[in-house]
Amino acid sequence: MLEWFAHSAIEYKPGHIFHGIDDMRLLSGIKLDDKEIPIKIISGETVKEKNIIRIPLELRNNNPENNGLVHSKAMVLLTDNYAAPPVYDFPEHIEKERSMLTVDEAYEKILFHGKMLHGIKEVTGSSSQGMIARVLSAPKPEKWLKKPESNKWMADPLVIDSAFQMAILWCYENAGLVSLPVYFAEYRQYRRSFPEKETTAVLEIREVTEHKMKGDFTFLDSNNGVIAIITGYESVMDKSLMKAFKP
């Protein structure tokens, strides 16, 4: 969905750079079956603030039976030049412990993701305060899409999804529940693309309640340079989700 929003914004305002997304909210998942599901992206009024263009977008179901159903909504940010990335202090406290499960065990016993989405390569640190992992980059768009909008991703769907998979593992190990993402406040990207092979993803936990986890993600290159960040990430935790993950 993040990729769809980013591509749509660039098509709407060509000549600009995708810089991020604000207030991305998942309202209704797209449930796949044997039938094609038509969708459309609707834009609202564009606002320009200095060198930032803000475009509100909604991803809607275009099937007559579900006409008007909004699957997701977000504010996409375009710019002329990338902002300088923040300086990041690596959280050493997370590195002191290790995950309870190996990556193979995680995909076998906890995560529902198929082989093409096995993006977590290695969990290098895990504690009650967060998790650190090396995650794989997505293949070229033509490997995943029949009619790709571009030969390059705007962000990296496998890196982003792998970060959300890390959140699931953290919730399982620390709360005994699995989780699904529902919202993030900000996504900011500071370069054109992610590394070709792998990225370090760091999850830092900000708040945990009975049914919700909140945290931030930082995506780093091999020199610990910041590629992108997600702040204000929220996921819901519930006992019933495990049956959906591993029926």
Backbone as CSV, one residue per row, in Angstrom:
resi,resn,N_x,N_y,N_z,CA_x,CA_y,CA_z,C_x,C_y,C_z
1,MET,0.827,-1.204,0.000,0.000,0.000,0.000,0.863,1.256,0.000
2,LEU,1.954,1.215,0.777,2.876,2.351,0.800,3.425,2.616,-0.598
3,GLU,3.797,1.556,-1.299,4.310,1.706,-2.662,3.253,2.288,-3.591
4,TRP,2.038,1.788,-3.494,0.951,2.301,-4.343,0.742,3.801,-4.104
5,PHE,0.717,4.203,-2.839,0.544,5.613,-2.522,1.691,6.451,-3.096
6,ALA,2.916,5.971,-2.925,4.074,6.721,-3.408,4.049,6.869,-4.926
7,HIS,3.779,5.773,-5.652,3.711,5.829,-7.115,2.593,6.755,-7.584
8,SER,1.452,6.676,-6.934,0.312,7.513,-7.329,0.631,8.989,-7.165
9,ALA,1.300,9.331,-6.072,1.651,10.734,-5.835,2.627,11.246,-6.891
10,ILE,3.616,10.424,-7.249,4.585,10.825,-8.271,3.909,10.971,-9.634
11,GLU,2.966,10.085,-9.946,2.227,10.213,-11.208,1.393,11.487,-11.216
12,TYR,0.847,11.837,-10.071,0.006,13.022,-9.947,0.837,14.307,-10.031
13,LYS,2.051,14.257,-9.443,2.947,15.415,-9.456,4.327,14.991,-9.966
14,PRO,4.458,14.716,-11.244,5.740,14.232,-11.781,6.846,15.277,-11.622
15,GLY,8.069,14.771,-11.593,9.214,15.663,-11.463,9.644,15.913,-10.038
16,HIS,8.945,15.297,-9.083,9.306,15.460,-7.684,9.878,14.159,-7.123
17,ILE,10.285,14.195,-5.870,10.900,13.062,-5.189,9.983,12.602,-4.067
18,PHE,9.825,11.290,-3.947,9.065,10.742,-2.818,9.895,10.872,-1.548
19,HIS,9.327,11.570,-0.558,10.071,11.822,0.676,9.464,11.136,1.896
20,GLY,8.164,10.829,1.850,7.594,10.178,3.018,6.085,10.133,3.021
21,ILE,5.560,9.630,4.125,4.118,9.487,4.316,3.784,9.839,5.760
22,ASP,2.700,10.589,5.945,2.185,10.902,7.275,0.832,10.218,7.483
23,ASP,0.577,9.853,8.726,-0.744,9.354,9.139,-1.253,8.236,8.242
24,MET,-0.448,7.211,8.035,-0.905,6.071,7.245,-1.702,5.139,8.142
25,ARG,-2.928,4.895,7.715,-3.858,4.122,8.543,-4.442,2.976,7.725
26,LEU,-4.365,1.773,8.264,-4.994,0.613,7.640,-6.380,0.459,8.233
27,LEU,-7.386,0.615,7.404,-8.773,0.583,7.866,-9.453,-0.743,7.587
28,SER,-9.117,-1.351,6.465,-9.719,-2.628,6.090,-8.757,-3.352,5.162
29,GLY,-8.271,-4.506,5.567,-7.331,-5.248,4.745,-7.961,-5.711,3.436
30,ILE,-7.141,-5.881,2.418,-7.620,-6.409,1.137,-7.494,-7.928,1.191
31,LYS,-8.618,-8.608,1.230,-8.629,-10.062,1.357,-8.588,-10.698,-0.027
32,LEU,-7.521,-11.424,-0.282,-7.306,-12.018,-1.601,-7.967,-13.392,-1.698
33,ASP,-8.569,-13.656,-2.849,-9.113,-14.975,-3.146,-8.868,-15.252,-4.624
34,ASP,-9.680,-16.088,-5.237,-9.466,-16.449,-6.635,-9.918,-15.370,-7.614
35,LYS,-10.652,-14.374,-7.134,-11.170,-13.338,-8.008,-10.267,-12.106,-7.975
36,GLU,-10.271,-11.377,-9.086,-9.561,-10.103,-9.099,-10.308,-9.086,-8.249
37,ILE,-9.543,-8.234,-7.571,-10.137,-7.204,-6.717,-9.736,-5.842,-7.269
38,PRO,-10.657,-5.140,-7.916,-10.313,-3.813,-8.449,-10.199,-2.784,-7.326
39,ILE,-9.160,-1.967,-7.382,-8.973,-0.908,-6.398,-8.669,0.399,-7.125
40,LYS,-8.827,1.490,-6.430,-8.498,2.796,-7.000,-7.954,3.690,-5.902
41,ILE,-7.148,4.663,-6.298,-6.594,5.623,-5.352,-7.147,7.002,-5.668
42,ILE,-7.734,7.613,-4.657,-8.382,8.918,-4.793,-7.544,9.975,-4.085
43,SER,-7.331,11.096,-4.718,-6.543,12.171,-4.102,-7.448,13.283,-3.603
44,GLY,-6.998,13.935,-2.541,-7.688,15.112,-2.024,-6.963,16.380,-2.434
45,GLU,-7.214,17.449,-1.729,-6.624,18.743,-2.073,-5.145,18.784,-1.703
46,THR,-4.306,19.155,-2.654,-2.865,19.216,-2.449,-2.482,20.518,-1.736
47,VAL,-1.550,20.402,-0.806,-1.070,21.566,-0.065,0.444,21.662,-0.234
48,LYS,0.962,22.855,-0.536,2.412,23.052,-0.657,2.907,23.921,0.473
49,GLU,3.921,23.404,1.189,4.534,24.136,2.288,6.039,24.209,2.031
50,LYS,6.530,25.383,1.639,7.939,25.563,1.263,8.299,24.575,0.159
51,ASN,9.207,23.629,0.438,9.606,22.703,-0.624,8.921,21.339,-0.496
52,ILE,7.868,21.260,0.324,7.142,20.001,0.534,5.741,20.096,-0.064
53,ILE,5.382,19.095,-0.844,4.018,18.970,-1.364,3.325,17.844,-0.618
54,ARG,2.179,18.131,-0.034,1.416,17.132,0.717,0.168,16.740,-0.081
55,ILE,0.015,15.438,-0.314,-1.100,14.944,-1.111,-1.869,13.896,-0.305
56,PRO,-3.110,14.200,0.115,-3.908,13.193,0.821,-4.456,12.163,-0.169
57,LEU,-4.292,10.887,0.152,-4.731,9.815,-0.733,-5.540,8.777,0.039
58,GLU,-6.491,8.171,-0.665,-7.257,7.061,-0.109,-7.219,5.892,-1.074
59,LEU,-7.016,4.704,-0.555,-7.067,3.485,-1.345,-8.445,2.873,-1.137
60,ARG,-9.227,2.817,-2.219,-10.617,2.366,-2.117,-10.861,1.107,-2.943
61,ASN,-11.829,0.331,-2.484,-12.290,-0.820,-3.241,-13.143,-0.316,-4.399
62,ASN,-12.876,-0.805,-5.606,-13.616,-0.350,-6.788,-14.597,-1.398,-7.296
63,ASN,-14.867,-2.401,-6.456,-15.861,-3.412,-6.788,-17.251,-2.869,-6.471
64,PRO,-18.220,-2.988,-7.387,-19.567,-2.464,-7.121,-20.171,-2.979,-5.821
65,GLU,-19.799,-4.204,-5.428,-20.352,-4.780,-4.203,-19.811,-4.089,-2.959
66,ASN,-18.612,-3.522,-3.064,-17.990,-2.847,-1.923,-17.646,-1.404,-2.254
67,ASN,-18.408,-0.811,-3.122,-18.095,0.534,-3.599,-17.997,1.527,-2.435
68,GLY,-16.903,2.244,-2.392,-16.717,3.241,-1.347,-15.951,2.750,-0.137
69,LEU,-15.698,1.436,-0.054,-14.936,0.904,1.073,-13.502,1.419,1.013
70,VAL,-13.063,2.082,2.072,-11.709,2.629,2.124,-10.806,1.623,2.838
71,HIS,-9.806,1.146,2.129,-8.879,0.179,2.714,-7.788,0.874,3.533
72,SER,-7.304,1.994,3.021,-6.210,2.697,3.692,-6.228,4.163,3.288
73,LYS,-5.665,5.005,4.140,-5.548,6.424,3.819,-4.218,6.946,4.363
74,ALA,-3.695,7.971,3.698,-2.398,8.509,4.100,-2.178,9.867,3.458
75,MET,-1.197,10.585,3.978,-0.741,11.850,3.404,0.661,11.630,2.846
76,VAL,0.820,11.735,1.526,2.118,11.502,0.896,2.864,12.821,0.770
77,LEU,4.167,12.775,1.048,5.011,13.963,0.969,5.989,13.832,-0.189
78,LEU,5.977,14.830,-1.071,6.945,14.916,-2.163,7.815,16.151,-1.939
79,THR,9.003,16.125,-2.524,9.915,17.249,-2.358,10.794,17.390,-3.591
80,ASP,11.602,18.445,-3.610,12.552,18.657,-4.705,13.917,18.051,-4.398
81,ASN,14.282,18.041,-3.108,15.573,17.512,-2.687,15.409,16.784,-1.357
82,TYR,16.166,15.720,-1.178,16.106,14.994,0.079,16.681,15.833,1.215
83,ALA,16.025,15.735,2.381,16.574,16.360,3.580,17.745,15.534,4.090
84,ALA,18.648,16.165,4.828,19.769,15.440,5.417,19.236,14.468,6.464
85,PRO,19.734,13.240,6.480,19.244,12.265,7.456,19.681,12.631,8.865
86,PRO,18.909,12.223,9.869,19.324,12.485,11.251,20.524,11.626,11.627
87,VAL,21.268,12.081,12.608,22.361,11.279,13.165,21.744,10.300,14.155
88,TYR,22.117,9.034,14.044,21.473,8.006,14.864,22.461,7.399,15.846
89,ASP,22.048,7.331,17.110,22.840,6.671,18.146,22.335,5.237,18.282
90,PHE,23.191,4.289,17.929,22.791,2.882,17.929,22.464,2.435,19.358
91,PRO,21.294,1.829,19.560,20.859,1.442,20.915,21.564,0.179,21.403
92,GLU,22.651,0.345,22.121,23.434,-0.797,22.568,22.675,-1.690,23.544
93,HIS,21.721,-1.131,24.275,20.972,-1.921,25.259,20.155,-3.032,24.608
94,ILE,19.787,-2.864,23.339,19.020,-3.903,22.652,19.920,-5.060,22.242
95,GLU,21.190,-4.788,22.023,22.110,-5.811,21.536,22.531,-6.818,22.613
96,LYS,22.229,-6.546,23.857,22.745,-7.382,24.936,22.110,-8.779,24.986
97,GLU,20.936,-8.943,24.408,20.255,-10.221,24.459,19.992,-10.717,23.043
98,ARG,19.518,-11.949,22.952,19.219,-12.553,21.661,17.779,-13.044,21.632
99,SER,17.244,-13.199,20.435,15.872,-13.669,20.260,15.727,-15.103,20.754
100,MET,14.557,-15.446,21.251,14.265,-16.796,21.719,14.265,-17.801,20.568
101,LEU,13.869,-17.353,19.383,13.705,-18.236,18.238,14.752,-17.953,17.168
102,THR,15.133,-18.987,16.433,15.922,-18.756,15.228,14.985,-18.214,14.159
103,VAL,15.545,-17.670,13.091,14.709,-17.149,12.006,13.863,-18.263,11.394
104,ASP,14.457,-19.429,11.167,13.700,-20.555,10.606,12.548,-20.949,11.519
105,GLU,12.782,-20.978,12.821,11.719,-21.316,13.775,10.622,-20.259,13.765
106,ALA,11.020,-18.996,13.632,10.036,-17.914,13.613,9.074,-18.058,12.436
107,TYR,9.626,-18.351,11.245,8.758,-18.497,10.075,7.947,-19.789,10.133
108,GLU,8.480,-20.805,10.762,7.770,-22.077,10.855,6.661,-22.045,11.908
109,LYS,6.918,-21.408,13.052,6.007,-21.516,14.190,5.150,-20.275,14.428
110,ILE,5.636,-19.094,14.014,4.937,-17.854,14.369,4.442,-17.072,13.155
111,LEU,5.338,-16.698,12.275,4.983,-15.819,11.158,4.235,-16.582,10.064
112,PHE,3.270,-15.928,9.444,2.456,-16.555,8.404,3.019,-16.337,7.000
113,HIS,4.066,-15.574,6.856,4.555,-15.124,5.561,5.139,-16.260,4.738
114,GLY,4.809,-16.267,3.445,5.336,-17.263,2.521,6.785,-16.983,2.178
115,LYS,7.379,-17.899,1.418,8.807,-17.853,1.117,9.258,-16.525,0.518
116,MET,8.442,-15.947,-0.365,8.847,-14.705,-1.021,8.934,-13.532,-0.045
117,LEU,8.292,-13.670,1.110,8.329,-12.603,2.113,9.173,-12.972,3.324
118,HIS,10.021,-13.975,3.193,10.953,-14.316,4.268,12.127,-13.337,4.229
119,GLY,11.864,-12.132,4.740,12.838,-11.056,4.610,13.789,-10.904,5.779
120,ILE,13.464,-11.502,6.922,14.358,-11.394,8.066,15.502,-12.383,7.876
121,LYS,16.711,-11.871,7.754,17.878,-12.735,7.551,18.474,-13.187,8.875
122,GLU,18.577,-12.254,9.816,19.154,-12.593,11.122,18.713,-11.568,12.160
123,VAL,18.260,-12.050,13.303,17.982,-11.175,14.437,19.265,-11.069,15.244
124,THR,19.844,-9.881,15.300,21.135,-9.697,15.950,21.024,-9.157,17.365
125,GLY,19.857,-8.702,17.758,19.654,-8.206,19.110,18.190,-8.178,19.459
126,SER,17.872,-8.520,20.708,16.471,-8.522,21.129,16.414,-8.340,22.635
127,SER,15.547,-7.458,23.089,15.347,-7.247,24.519,13.945,-6.702,24.729
128,SER,13.607,-6.425,25.960,12.292,-5.861,26.267,12.127,-4.464,25.685
129,GLN,13.222,-3.862,25.248,13.172,-2.497,24.724,13.192,-2.419,23.203
130,GLY,13.346,-3.585,22.519,13.325,-3.535,21.065,13.999,-4.717,20.421
131,MET,14.274,-4.583,19.135,14.864,-5.668,18.360,15.681,-5.083,17.214
132,ILE,16.768,-5.772,16.863,17.609,-5.388,15.742,17.738,-6.586,14.813
133,ALA,17.619,-6.364,13.517,17.725,-7.480,12.567,18.318,-7.002,11.254
134,ARG,18.951,-7.938,10.559,19.371,-7.719,9.177,18.252,-8.243,8.297
135,VAL,17.765,-7.392,7.389,16.628,-7.771,6.553,17.000,-7.630,5.075
136,LEU,16.399,-8.465,4.264,16.726,-8.517,2.841,15.955,-7.481,2.046
137,SER,16.528,-7.054,0.942,15.855,-6.138,0.025,14.946,-6.913,-0.920
138,ALA,13.942,-6.239,-1.439,13.004,-6.855,-2.374,13.671,-7.064,-3.731
139,PRO,13.239,-8.088,-4.487,13.720,-8.240,-5.859,13.172,-7.121,-6.735
140,LYS,13.546,-7.076,-7.986,13.041,-6.061,-8.904,11.510,-6.140,-8.989
141,PRO,10.852,-5.000,-9.213,9.393,-4.999,-9.269,8.798,-6.011,-10.238
142,GLU,9.466,-6.255,-11.371,8.898,-7.198,-12.346,8.855,-8.632,-11.821
143,LYS,9.591,-8.918,-10.746,9.538,-10.250,-10.137,8.269,-10.448,-9.320
144,TRP,7.690,-9.349,-8.864,6.508,-9.425,-8.012,5.234,-8.933,-8.692
145,LEU,5.372,-8.083,-9.691,4.205,-7.441,-10.298,4.117,-7.760,-11.788
146,LYS,2.897,-8.016,-12.255,2.702,-8.281,-13.681,2.941,-7.032,-14.516
147,LYS,2.466,-5.899,-14.025,2.619,-4.636,-14.753,3.165,-3.567,-13.803
148,PRO,4.458,-3.624,-13.502,5.028,-2.648,-12.562,4.981,-1.229,-13.104
149,GLU,4.767,-0.286,-12.204,4.736,1.128,-12.579,6.128,1.638,-12.941
150,SER,7.156,0.974,-12.402,8.530,1.410,-12.604,9.444,0.197,-12.477
151,ASN,10.685,0.340,-12.903,11.652,-0.745,-12.730,12.382,-0.650,-11.398
152,LYS,11.978,0.332,-10.576,12.550,0.481,-9.238,11.438,0.747,-8.232
153,TRP,11.654,0.281,-7.012,10.704,0.572,-5.933,10.889,2.011,-5.447
154,MET,9.803,2.602,-4.974,9.900,3.916,-4.347,10.579,3.802,-2.977
155,ALA,10.185,2.791,-2.219,10.832,2.484,-0.943,11.428,1.090,-1.090
156,ASP,11.035,0.154,-0.269,11.387,-1.257,-0.441,10.361,-2.066,0.331
157,PRO,9.399,-2.693,-0.368,8.308,-3.378,0.325,8.742,-4.542,1.199
158,LEU,9.829,-5.220,0.831,10.279,-6.340,1.660,10.966,-5.841,2.928
159,VAL,11.745,-4.791,2.819,12.380,-4.210,4.010,11.318,-3.711,4.984
160,ILE,10.344,-2.973,4.476,9.291,-2.426,5.339,8.486,-3.551,5.976
161,ASP,8.094,-4.545,5.169,7.298,-5.640,5.715,8.098,-6.453,6.731
162,SER,9.390,-6.620,6.474,10.232,-7.360,7.415,10.307,-6.647,8.763
163,ALA,10.285,-5.321,8.739,10.262,-4.565,9.991,8.983,-4.861,10.766
164,PHE,7.856,-4.933,10.049,6.594,-5.248,10.720,6.581,-6.695,11.210
165,GLN,7.292,-7.575,10.500,7.456,-8.950,10.980,8.260,-8.967,12.282
166,MET,9.264,-8.130,12.375,10.024,-8.002,13.616,9.109,-7.596,14.773
167,ALA,8.178,-6.694,14.496,7.235,-6.266,15.531,6.385,-7.439,16.010
168,ILE,5.992,-8.305,15.077,5.230,-9.498,15.451,6.059,-10.375,16.388
169,LEU,7.308,-10.620,16.017,8.171,-11.460,16.845,8.401,-10.843,18.219
170,TRP,8.617,-9.531,18.251,8.825,-8.871,19.545,7.597,-9.043,20.430
171,CYS,6.412,-8.834,19.865,5.175,-8.984,20.644,5.027,-10.412,21.160
172,TYR,5.345,-11.370,20.317,5.227,-12.769,20.723,6.183,-13.091,21.871
173,GLU,7.421,-12.628,21.767,8.415,-12.952,22.771,8.222,-12.192,24.077
174,ASN,7.635,-11.007,24.013,7.524,-10.166,25.205,6.115,-10.045,25.771
175,ALA,5.104,-10.336,24.946,3.728,-10.247,25.425,2.955,-11.544,25.232
176,GLY,3.557,-12.512,24.542,2.884,-13.786,24.315,1.775,-13.724,23.295
177,LEU,1.735,-12.619,22.521,0.695,-12.425,21.515,1.332,-11.995,20.194
178,VAL,0.699,-12.336,19.078,1.147,-11.816,17.789,0.388,-10.533,17.482
179,SER,0.831,-9.815,16.464,0.255,-8.496,16.206,0.162,-8.216,14.715
180,LEU,-0.616,-7.207,14.381,-0.731,-6.723,13.009,-0.669,-5.196,13.008
181,PRO,-0.017,-4.598,12.000,0.093,-3.136,11.952,-1.236,-2.482,11.597
182,VAL,-1.498,-1.334,12.209,-2.719,-0.581,11.905,-2.437,0.880,11.569
183,TYR,-1.253,1.396,11.940,-1.028,2.839,11.786,0.446,3.161,11.959
184,PHE,0.919,4.201,11.267,2.145,4.874,11.682,1.995,6.368,11.423
185,ALA,2.659,7.154,12.257,2.531,8.618,12.189,3.361,9.209,11.064
186,GLU,4.615,8.735,10.925,5.504,9.303,9.911,6.415,8.239,9.302
187,TYR,6.585,8.335,7.997,7.652,7.609,7.310,8.469,8.646,6.562
188,ARG,9.787,8.640,6.763,10.665,9.559,6.057,11.791,8.775,5.396
189,GLN,12.038,9.098,4.139,13.097,8.435,3.377,14.105,9.485,2.942
190,TYR,15.398,9.173,3.109,16.442,10.173,2.917,17.336,9.903,1.719
191,ARG,16.982,8.928,0.911,17.716,8.661,-0.317,16.791,7.978,-1.314
192,ARG,17.257,7.873,-2.561,16.408,7.346,-3.632,16.020,5.897,-3.440
193,SER,16.926,5.090,-2.901,16.621,3.669,-2.798,17.347,3.040,-1.623
194,PHE,16.871,1.869,-1.239,17.508,1.083,-0.191,18.671,0.299,-0.797
195,PRO,19.575,-0.227,0.033,20.670,-1.054,-0.492,20.148,-2.245,-1.290
196,GLU,20.937,-2.712,-2.232,20.504,-3.795,-3.107,20.330,-5.120,-2.382
197,LYS,21.136,-5.368,-1.348,21.110,-6.693,-0.722,20.401,-6.719,0.626
198,GLU,20.843,-5.906,1.573,20.234,-5.969,2.896,20.363,-4.653,3.642
199,THR,19.523,-4.535,4.680,19.434,-3.333,5.502,19.370,-3.768,6.958
200,THR,19.893,-2.945,7.847,19.702,-3.184,9.278,18.462,-2.422,9.729
201,ALA,17.530,-3.132,10.353,16.308,-2.515,10.865,16.328,-2.562,12.388
202,VAL,16.051,-1.427,13.004,16.044,-1.332,14.466,14.644,-0.936,14.922
203,LEU,14.054,-1.760,15.781,12.763,-1.454,16.395,13.008,-1.025,17.829
204,GLU,12.525,0.168,18.181,12.596,0.647,19.557,11.185,0.798,20.106
205,ILE,10.900,0.114,21.198,9.569,0.101,21.785,9.334,1.381,22.577
206,ARG,8.183,1.996,22.357,7.832,3.230,23.065,6.732,3.023,24.104
207,GLU,5.783,2.126,23.817,4.665,1.915,24.747,4.014,0.571,24.461
208,VAL,3.624,-0.125,25.502,2.915,-1.392,25.364,1.727,-1.391,26.310
209,THR,0.537,-1.681,25.769,-0.656,-1.862,26.587,-1.162,-3.288,26.379
210,GLU,-2.310,-3.591,26.914,-2.831,-4.951,26.837,-3.028,-5.414,25.402
211,HIS,-3.451,-4.508,24.521,-3.752,-4.902,23.142,-3.045,-4.053,22.095
212,LYS,-2.063,-3.269,22.482,-1.400,-2.412,21.498,0.079,-2.249,21.834
213,MET,0.884,-2.207,20.777,2.303,-1.896,20.905,2.612,-0.686,20.042
214,LYS,3.391,0.244,20.571,3.815,1.414,19.832,5.340,1.465,19.811
215,GLY,5.882,1.834,18.660,7.330,1.895,18.552,7.792,2.689,17.352
216,ASP,9.098,2.761,17.185,9.726,3.453,16.060,10.707,2.503,15.375
217,PHE,10.881,2.674,14.065,11.853,1.903,13.299,12.887,2.842,12.696
218,THR,14.126,2.394,12.662,15.187,3.085,11.935,15.836,2.087,10.997
219,PHE,16.041,2.492,9.747,16.643,1.627,8.728,18.018,2.167,8.385
220,LEU,19.043,1.309,8.522,20.431,1.736,8.412,21.175,0.973,7.323
221,ASP,22.149,1.654,6.693,23.011,0.969,5.736,24.185,0.329,6.465
222,SER,25.142,-0.222,5.721,26.267,-0.940,6.330,27.184,-0.045,7.137
223,ASN,27.080,1.278,6.938,27.885,2.233,7.705,27.078,2.896,8.814
224,ASN,25.896,2.329,9.097,24.967,2.876,10.091,24.445,4.262,9.709
225,GLY,24.446,4.553,8.414,23.798,5.769,7.922,22.305,5.549,7.820
226,VAL,21.524,6.561,8.187,20.067,6.430,8.192,19.514,6.503,6.768
227,ILE,18.815,5.460,6.366,18.151,5.415,5.064,16.743,5.960,5.177
228,ALA,16.025,5.518,6.224,14.632,5.906,6.419,14.254,5.660,7.870
229,ILE,13.146,6.267,8.291,12.632,6.051,9.643,11.113,5.922,9.595
230,ILE,10.575,5.201,10.538,9.135,5.171,10.792,8.942,5.535,12.256
231,THR,8.158,6.557,12.527,7.850,6.919,13.910,6.352,6.784,14.147
232,GLY,6.011,6.490,15.392,4.610,6.360,15.753,3.938,5.125,15.182
233,TYR,4.723,4.034,15.042,4.149,2.768,14.558,3.242,2.173,15.637
234,GLU,2.076,1.658,15.210,1.156,1.009,16.133,0.700,-0.322,15.561
235,SER,0.681,-1.335,16.414,0.125,-2.624,16.020,-0.813,-3.113,17.108
236,VAL,-1.815,-3.896,16.699,-2.761,-4.462,17.654,-2.356,-5.895,17.963
237,MET,-2.503,-6.277,19.232,-2.204,-7.628,19.686,-3.479,-8.290,20.172
238,ASP,-3.665,-9.560,19.805,-4.869,-10.269,20.242,-4.638,-11.776,20.155
239,LYS,-5.225,-12.527,21.086,-5.080,-13.985,21.083,-5.648,-14.614,19.820
240,SER,-6.716,-14.034,19.283,-7.380,-14.621,18.117,-6.515,-14.585,16.858
241,LEU,-5.521,-13.683,16.824,-4.705,-13.563,15.618,-3.850,-14.796,15.371
242,MET,-3.453,-15.496,16.412,-2.589,-16.661,16.227,-3.274,-17.732,15.398
243,LYS,-4.583,-17.889,15.569,-5.315,-18.864,14.771,-5.344,-18.470,13.299
244,ALA,-5.364,-17.163,13.051,-5.333,-16.687,11.669,-3.931,-16.845,11.073
245,PHE,-2.902,-16.653,11.913,-1.521,-16.778,11.451,-1.196,-18.225,11.087
246,LYS,-1.562,-19.143,12.006,-1.242,-20.568,11.845,-2.499,-21.410,12.053
247,PRO,-3.419,-21.398,11.053,-4.685,-22.138,11.225,-4.460,-23.651,11.316
